[in-house]
């Protein structure tokens, strides 16, 4: 019963491989509602990548963005018209705009390596906590509450 990351955010399918192949920053941001944030993802591997995902992993697990190595992309509905990105080789800068309280979550960068059945996932991700929300730690899972 190995894969998860909520079964690749309800079945984008590849197996999950937690590793340091994907670097991500920052670890934590605490913006006001309506502000923008940047998340940087970098693939630290000599292997050729197939693409990058940005995944929302805790409260409402979902895919946020997919950028293929051929420069095609998909911005998923939760961030339609609120996301911009730029890509340079194996690095991607993602800007999330007009953040709302329900955007509070942990965002994780994941890289698809060419000719691999694994999704390489950053271990820590970026915790986004919009001011006016609080976190509750319950039995090693994270719950985000709104004030």
C-alpha positions in Angstrom: 0.0 0.0 0.0 3.0 2.3 -0.6 2.1 5.4 -2.8 0.2 8.2 -1.2 0.6 11.9 -1.2 -3.0 11.3 -1.2 -2.6 8.8 -3.9 -0.9 11.4 -6.0 -3.6 13.9 -5.4 -6.4 11.5 -6.4 -4.6 9.6 -9.0 -2.3 11.3 -11.2 -0.8 7.8 -10.7 3.1 7.6 -10.4 4.7 6.1 -7.3 5.9 8.6 -4.7 9.6 8.9 -3.9 10.5 11.3 -1.1 14.0 12.7 -1.7 16.3 15.7 -1.9 16.2 15.7 -5.7 13.7 18.5 -5.6 14.6 21.7 -3.6 11.9 24.1 -2.6 11.8 27.5 -0.9 10.7 29.1 1.2 9.7 26.7 4.0 7.1 29.1 5.5 5.2 32.2 4.5 2.6 34.2 6.4 1.0 36.7 4.0 -2.1 38.8 4.5 -5.3 37.8 2.6 -5.1 39.3 -0.9 -1.3 39.3 -1.1 0.9 37.2 -3.4 3.7 34.8 -2.6 6.6 33.1 -4.5 7.5 29.5 -4.3 10.7 28.3 -6.0 11.2 24.7 -7.1 14.5 23.3 -8.5 15.3 19.8 -9.7 18.8 18.9 -8.5 19.5 15.9 -10.7 21.5 15.0 -13.7 18.4 13.1 -15.0 16.2 14.7 -17.6 12.9 15.9 -16.2 9.5 15.4 -17.7 7.9 18.1 -15.7 7.1 19.8 -12.4 4.0 19.7 -10.2 3.0 22.0 -7.4 0.6 20.1 -5.1 -1.6 21.3 -2.2 -1.3 18.4 0.2 -3.2 18.8 3.5 -6.6 20.5 3.8 -7.9 20.1 0.3 -5.4 17.9 -1.5 -5.2 18.9 -5.1 -2.9 19.6 -8.0 -2.2 23.3 -8.4 0.1 23.5 -11.4 1.8 21.1 -13.9 4.6 22.4 -16.2 6.1 20.0 -18.7 9.7 20.1 -19.9 8.3 21.0 -23.4 6.8 24.1 -21.8 3.2 23.0 -21.9 1.4 23.7 -18.6 -1.9 23.2 -16.8 -3.1 25.5 -14.1 -5.7 23.7 -12.1 -9.1 25.3 -11.3 -8.4 26.5 -7.7 -5.7 28.9 -9.0 -7.1 29.8 -12.5 -6.3 33.5 -13.0 -4.3 33.6 -9.8 -1.1 31.9 -10.7 2.0 32.9 -12.8 5.2 31.0 -13.3 8.5 31.2 -15.1 10.8 28.3 -15.9 14.5 28.3 -16.6 16.0 24.9 -17.2 15.4 22.8 -14.1 14.1 25.7 -11.9 10.6 27.1 -11.7 9.4 30.3 -9.9 5.7 30.2 -9.1 3.7 33.2 -7.9 0.3 32.7 -6.3 -1.8 35.8 -6.3 -4.8 37.1 -4.3 -4.4 34.5 -1.6 -7.5 33.7 0.4 -7.9 32.0 3.8 -8.7 28.6 2.2 -5.4 28.8 0.4 -3.7 28.0 3.7 -2.0 24.7 3.3 1.3 22.9 2.7 2.4 23.2 -0.9 4.8 20.6 -2.3 7.0 20.7 -5.4 7.3 17.3 -7.2 9.4 16.4 -10.2 8.7 13.8 -12.8 11.9 12.3 -14.1 12.0 11.0 -17.7 11.8 7.2 -18.0 10.9 6.8 -14.3 7.7 5.6 -12.6 8.5 7.8 -9.6 7.4 11.3 -8.6 10.3 12.9 -6.7 8.8 15.0 -3.9 10.3 17.6 -1.7 10.2 16.4 1.9 9.1 19.6 3.6 7.2 21.8 1.1 6.1 25.3 1.8 3.7 26.0 4.6 1.4 28.9 3.6 -0.6 30.3 6.5 -2.7 33.3 5.6 -3.0 35.7 8.5 -6.2 35.1 10.3 -6.0 31.3 10.1 -4.6 29.1 12.8 -3.0 25.6 12.8 -4.0 22.7 15.1 -1.6 19.8 15.4 -3.7 16.7 16.0 -2.0 13.2 16.2 0.8 14.3 13.8 -1.6 15.6 11.1 -2.2 19.3 10.5 -5.6 20.9 10.7 -6.0 24.5 9.6 -8.8 26.5 11.2 -10.3 29.9 10.1 -10.8 32.8 12.5 
